[in-house]
């Protein structure tokens, strides 16, 4: 009879239920994060390649030619 009471008490005990809930929620958040990273990875890689090719083809102006277009303008009132 003592064993039966112990089994009943074990089944009725809900002390670990909150822990199980948190484990399930944490696993869902980690899974969602992995899904987002997987879906965004190809777009970010493509964007990085585009930026790299644009920057490698760009030229840097020397300090003496910055802002000068060769024409002078006078402000109008």
Backbone bond lengths (Angstrom), bond angles and torsions (degrees), N, CA, C in turn:
res aa  C-N    CA-C-N  psi(-1)  N-CA   C-N-CA  omega(-1)  CA-C   N-CA-C  phi
1 X - - - 1.437 - - 1.525 111.18 -
2 X 1.301 118.77 -32.21 1.445 122.90 179.51 1.536 110.79 -66.00
3 X 1.323 117.28 -39.15 1.463 121.61 179.04 1.518 110.52 -63.99
4 X 1.311 118.13 -40.92 1.460 122.53 179.75 1.534 110.74 -63.76
5 X 1.302 117.58 -40.39 1.469 121.20 177.49 1.532 110.78 -65.71
6 X 1.311 116.59 -37.25 1.468 120.72 178.38 1.523 110.53 -65.65
7 X 1.326 118.22 -41.83 1.457 122.27 178.34 1.524 110.32 -64.96
8 X 1.317 118.02 -42.80 1.461 121.70 178.33 1.523 111.18 -62.19
9 X 1.312 116.35 -41.48 1.466 120.36 179.30 1.529 110.33 -66.74
10 X 1.321 117.83 -37.84 1.457 122.21 178.68 1.524 111.29 -64.92
11 X 1.325 117.15 -43.11 1.457 121.89 -179.11 1.528 110.44 -68.45
12 X 1.315 118.10 -36.18 1.465 121.96 -177.72 1.523 112.41 -79.26
13 X 1.310 118.50 -18.04 1.460 122.04 -177.42 1.534 110.56 -71.28
14 X 1.337 117.10 127.63 1.461 122.15 -179.11 1.519 112.08 -115.80
15 X 1.304 118.57 23.55 1.461 122.17 -175.78 1.521 112.35 -65.15
16 X 1.313 119.75 -32.82 1.454 121.90 -178.17 1.515 114.03 -91.92
17 X 1.320 118.37 0.37 1.459 121.27 -176.38 1.523 111.62 -65.24
18 X 1.316 117.38 -37.85 1.462 120.60 179.67 1.525 110.28 -66.75
19 X 1.306 117.14 -38.52 1.458 121.29 178.35 1.519 110.60 -63.01
20 X 1.313 116.30 -42.45 1.462 120.11 178.59 1.525 110.23 -63.40
21 X 1.318 117.52 -40.97 1.464 120.70 178.01 1.521 111.12 -60.40
22 X 1.322 117.35 -45.07 1.463 120.86 -179.92 1.528 111.73 -65.73
23 X 1.301 116.73 -36.65 1.469 119.61 178.21 1.524 109.84 -64.88
24 X 1.309 117.16 -42.55 1.465 120.90 179.71 1.534 110.33 -65.91
25 X 1.322 117.67 -43.70 1.463 120.54 178.64 1.526 111.79 -64.22
26 X 1.325 116.96 -40.92 1.463 120.44 178.37 1.521 110.96 -64.30
27 X 1.315 117.19 -41.91 1.465 120.56 177.93 1.524 110.65 -63.59
28 X 1.317 117.80 -37.79 1.467 120.61 178.29 1.524 111.26 -66.41
29 X 1.310 117.40 -40.03 1.471 120.88 179.33 1.527 110.41 -66.90
30 X 1.320 117.02 -42.48 1.470 120.43 178.22 1.528 109.99 -63.71
31 X 1.316 117.09 -42.98 1.464 120.69 178.49 1.520 111.94 -62.94
32 X 1.322 117.40 -40.89 1.456 121.34 177.65 1.522 110.75 -64.80
33 X 1.319 117.08 -40.39 1.460 120.69 177.24 1.514 111.96 -62.28
34 X 1.300 117.03 -42.63 1.468 120.53 178.45 1.528 111.07 -65.35
35 X 1.315 117.08 -38.41 1.463 120.46 178.27 1.524 111.02 -64.59
36 X 1.320 117.64 -40.06 1.464 121.43 179.00 1.526 110.43 -66.16
37 X 1.331 116.49 -44.69 1.463 120.05 179.58 1.524 110.36 -62.00
38 X 1.297 117.18 -41.10 1.462 120.67 -179.44 1.528 111.30 -65.45
39 X 1.318 117.33 -40.79 1.460 119.89 -177.40 1.528 112.38 -75.04
40 X 1.315 118.73 -27.15 1.458 121.99 -176.94 1.533 111.86 -90.64
41 X 1.316 117.25 -20.42 1.464 121.68 -172.66 1.525 112.92 -56.93
42 X 1.318 118.64 -45.48 1.467 120.13 -176.21 1.526 111.28 -67.58
43 X 1.315 118.11 -39.38 1.460 121.02 178.46 1.512 112.28 -65.81
44 X 1.314 116.97 -39.78 1.459 120.95 179.52 1.526 109.88 -68.46
45 X 1.303 116.95 -39.21 1.463 120.43 178.08 1.521 110.65 -63.17
46 X 1.323 117.39 -43.40 1.461 121.79 178.45 1.525 110.92 -64.13
47 X 1.306 116.96 -42.27 1.462 121.22 178.83 1.525 110.52 -64.31
48 X 1.311 117.58 -40.91 1.461 121.49 177.84 1.516 111.84 -62.19
49 X 1.313 117.03 -39.84 1.459 120.93 177.67 1.526 110.73 -65.40
50 X 1.320 117.65 -41.83 1.466 121.35 178.45 1.524 111.25 -63.61
51 X 1.314 116.91 -43.59 1.463 120.63 179.25 1.522 110.26 -64.74
52 X 1.312 117.31 -41.29 1.457 121.29 179.67 1.521 111.66 -62.01
53 X 1.326 116.62 -44.33 1.463 119.00 -179.72 1.523 110.91 -68.96
54 X 1.309 118.68 -35.34 1.467 121.21 177.85 1.522 111.19 -66.67
55 X 1.322 116.54 -42.75 1.457 119.56 -179.10 1.517 112.32 -71.56
56 X 1.307 118.00 -32.85 1.454 119.49 -179.94 1.527 111.34 -71.46
57 X 1.318 118.37 -25.72 1.458 121.89 178.66 1.512 113.08 -91.52
58 X 1.314 118.87 -4.23 1.463 121.65 -177.42 1.515 110.30 -82.03
59 X 1.321 114.91 151.23 1.465 119.09 175.94 1.516 108.46 -113.65
60 X 1.311 115.15 155.16 1.459 121.52 -178.57 1.519 108.19 -106.14
61 X 1.315 115.86 127.77 1.461 120.37 179.90 1.516 109.32 -76.43
62 X 1.315 115.47 145.83 1.462 118.71 177.03 1.516 109.29 -77.60
63 X 1.288 116.84 162.56 1.453 122.10 -173.34 1.527 112.35 -63.48
64 X 1.330 117.78 -32.91 1.462 120.46 -178.15 1.514 113.59 -71.88
65 X 1.311 119.09 -20.61 1.462 121.02 -175.73 1.519 113.39 -104.35
66 X 1.282 117.24 4.11 1.470 118.98 -179.53 1.515 110.77 -68.68
67 X 1.291 117.77 127.07 1.460 122.92 173.84 1.509 114.93 79.57
68 X 1.306 118.11 -0.38 1.459 117.72 -179.91 1.533 108.57 -104.42
69 X 1.307 114.98 126.62 1.457 119.55 179.47 1.517 111.24 -106.99
70 X 1.344 117.74 -0.06 1.453 120.72 179.05 1.517 113.33 92.39
71 X 1.315 118.68 -10.33 1.467 121.26 178.64 1.511 108.70 -117.99
72 X 1.293 115.27 151.74 1.457 119.61 177.38 1.503 107.97 -109.12
73 X 1.292 115.99 142.28 1.458 120.67 178.41 1.510 108.24 -124.86
74 X 1.293 116.57 147.34 1.458 121.35 175.14 1.518 107.81 -109.88
75 X 1.304 116.45 137.19 1.470 118.42 179.84 1.516 111.06 -67.08
76 X 1.310 116.58 139.62 1.466 120.39 178.67 1.512 109.55 -96.37
77 X 1.325 115.41 144.96 1.469 119.88 -178.39 1.467 111.20 -95.22
